[in-house]
Amino acid sequence: MPHAVWKGSISFGLVTIPVSLYPATERDELAFHLLDAHDLSPIHQVRTNAVGEAVPWESVVRGYEYEEGRYVTLTDDELRAANVKATQTIDIAQFVKASDIDALYYDAPYYLEPGRAGRKAYALLRDTMVSTGYVGVGRMVLRTRQHVCVVRPYGDVLVAELLRYSYEIRSVDAYDVPHADSSEAAVSEQEVAMAGQLIGSMVAEWDPASFHDTYREDVLALIEKKVASGVTHEAVATAPPQPETGEGEVVDIMELLKRSLADKKAGDARPSSRKRA
């Protein structure tokens, strides 16, 4: 089982669910080293400046190019001071229909495993989202970055799906595509019907296991043949231990839900302090 990359809790209203975060996917891409063809020694990257001079690490600074050829430099201390404060909570701010979130915004999924004290609340949140069709949208800090995330059910497991920010989605206006109202996109009912028949003949139940990375499989087969005539070396990497997060006592979930609803109604009834335009 992989190591937890984060330990904390899900918070919605007054309900807190201790959880551990695990990567839901893994990239198993083939990794190749650059070697010298003469003696197979590793090739190292060398840091050089624009005129080809080697630059030692102690002389390297980070710069942000705000205009062409003009930079603002930032020190490590300045970047650390600007970092968002790390928290150990997934704060659910709202619930939305899962269908309202375009797939383009989904970035990386993580499995959420409940702590012993939060198993009932975990099941309650999961089953309620299944029955209502809503998913929780919240914020969390993972490593050094604040993320927007969706907490949603996936079978018996809750998944925290990191979302891309809107500024990370490129506008489609720059791309030359046939617009629906243009003459080049005008299609007849007969063409649509024929295309529909073709699509209908190709309809199948989704089975991800039926798709294979044939390129990877072929390259691995080639590597296995080469390994038979060479010497291999095995490296064992270990991950650093993760800090333990204490789990709270078992609480009355119904009482927390009642108090959360009461607080929400009181907040909605409270007059706004903001001046109207």
N, C-alpha and C positions, 0 to 999 in steps of 0.2 A: 504494500500500500504506500502511495506517495506521502511525503511529509506535508503537513498543513503549512500553507504560506501565510496564514493570518488567523488569529484567534480573537474573538470578541463577541458581539451580540447583535441581534436584530432588534430594533426598537420601533414599535408603532403604538401610539398612544402611551399608556403607562405599562404596556406589556413589553418585557425584555426576554429574549430567547438567546441563551449562550450557544454559540456555534463556532465551528472550525471551517476554514475555507480551503478547498482542495482544487487544483486544476482539473477541469472536466475533459480537457483535450491534451494531446501531446503531439509535438512535431518530431517525426522520425525521419528527417531528411538526411540524405547521404552527405557526409562531410568529407571533404578532400583537403589534404595539406599540400601546399606548394613546396616542391622539393627541387634541389639541384640535380639535373639529369646525369651529371658526371658521377656523383657519389651518394645521391639521395639524401643529402643533408638538408634540414629545413631552411627555408628562405624567410628571413625576418624583414619586417617593414621598417624603413628608416624614415624618421621625421626630417624633412628638409623645408627650407623657406623658398620663396619665389626665385631666388638666384641659385638654388641648389646647395646651399650650405646646411650642414647637419645642425639641428636644434635640440639641445638637451631638454629633458622634461621640466627642469626648474625654470626654463625660460619660456615655457608655453603658457599662454593666458587664453581665457575664453573671451571672444568678442562677438557682439551682435551687430550685423551690418544694417544700419538704419537708412543709409543712402549708399549708392554705389561707391565703393572705395572708402567709406567713412564708417567707423566702428565705435561702439561703446564697450569698454572692457568691464568684466565683472569678476570679482574675486570669489573664492570658495565660501568665505564668511558671508559675503553679500547674498549669494545664492541660498545658503543655509537659512539666513534670516528671512528670505522671501518665501521659503517653503511653507506650504500649508501645514498647520499643526496636525500631527498624526492623532487619530482617535481610534478607538477599538469598537466602533459602533457603525452598523448600517442603519442610518436614520431614514425610515420610510416617510416621505413627505406627502404622498398622495397615491391613490389607486386609480388605474386607468384600464380601459379595455385593451387586452393584448393585441387585438387587431389594429388598434390605432397607432402602434409603433411600427414604422416601416423597417423592413429587414436590413436596410442599408445602415441603420444606426447600430445594429448589434455588432459587438467587437469580440469579446472573449468571455466564455462561460466558466463558472466555477461551481463545484458542488458544495452545498452547505450541510454539514453534519451537526446534529444537535448535541449539546451536552446533556448529562444525565438529568439535570434539574429542569431542562427545557423541552423534554420530549413531547409532553402533552400539548404545550403551547405551539410547538413546531407542527404537530399534526393538525391542530386547530387552524392555524394560519394556512397550511397547505390545502386542507379540505375545503375551507371557506373560499379560497381563490378558485379551486376547481369548480365549485358549485355556482359561483357568481360570474366567472369568466374574467375577473379583474386580476391585474398583477400590480405589485407594489413598485413604485418608483422612488428611489432615494439616493442618498449620497454616502460615499465611503472613501477613506484614504487608504490606498494600497501602495506600499513602499513610500515614495515621496510625492505622489500625485493624487489629487482629489478627482474622483470619478463619479459620474452619474451611473446608477445601476438599476436593473430591474430584478426583483425577486419574484420568481415564478415557479410553479410546480412542474416537475418532470417525472411522471410516474409517482413513486413514493418519496422522491427526493426534491428538496428545494434547490433551485439554481439561482445564483447571483450572476446576472449577465451584465458585464460592463458595456456601457453605451458610448458611442462616439458623440462628441459635442457637435452642435450644428455648424460651427465654423470649420470643422474637419470634413464636412461633406461638400464636395466641389459642386458648383452650380452647373446645371445641364445646359445653360444658355450658350456656352462656348462651343458646343458640339453641333455639327451639321447633320441633322437627322430630319427625315420627312415629317413635318408637322401634320397633325390630324386634319387640319382644315386646309391643307395645301392641295393643289391640283395633282401633284405627283403621288400623293398618298390616297387619291380617290380610288376606292376598290368597289367592285360590284357585289351585289348580294350573292350572285352565283359563285364568285371567287371566294367569298367568305364561307359559303356553304361547303365548297370543295375542300378548303383548308380545314374546316371543322371536321369533315369526314376523315381526312388524313390524321388529324390529331386524335380523333376518336379511335382510330385503328391502332394508335401507339400508346393508348392509356394502359397503365400498369400500376400495381400497388408499389409504393415506395419501399425499396429494400436496399439500404446503403451497402450491405455486404456484397451485393451483386456487382459493385464497381471496384475495380482493382487498379492500383498504380502499376501498370505493366512496365513502364520505364524503370521504376525502382526494382521491380522483381527481376528484370533482365540484367540490370547492372549488378545486383547482388549475386545472381547466378554466375556472372562473369568473374566477380571477385572471389567466389568460392573456388572456382577452378584455379585461379592464380594463387590462392592461399595454400593449396595442396602442394605447391612446389616452392614455397617460401617460408620464412620465419615470422611469427607474429608475436606481438607484445601486448599484454593486457594491463590496462590502467584501471584502478578502482578509485572512484571519486565518492566522497562522502559529503552530505549536506550538513551545515551547522545545526546544532540543536535549536529547537524553537522554544521560546519562553512559554511557560505554563500559564494559563489564565484560570483564575479561580471561578468556581461556579456557585451561584447563589442558592439559597434555600428554595424549596418548592413553595410556590405562592398560589393564592386563590385567583385563578385566571378570570372567573366571572366577576369578581370584585374589581379587578383592574379594568376589565372591559366596561363595566358600569361607570367607573370613575372617569375613564377616558371619554365616554360618550357625554357625561355630564360636563366635563371641562370643555368639550367641543361645542355643546349647546350654549354654555355660558359665554364662550368666546364669540360665537356668532351673534348672540343677543347684545353684547357689549357695543355701545356706539363707537364709531371710528373716531380717532383723535385727529385724523388728517383733515385738513380743510378741503372743502369741495371747490372745484374751479368755477 
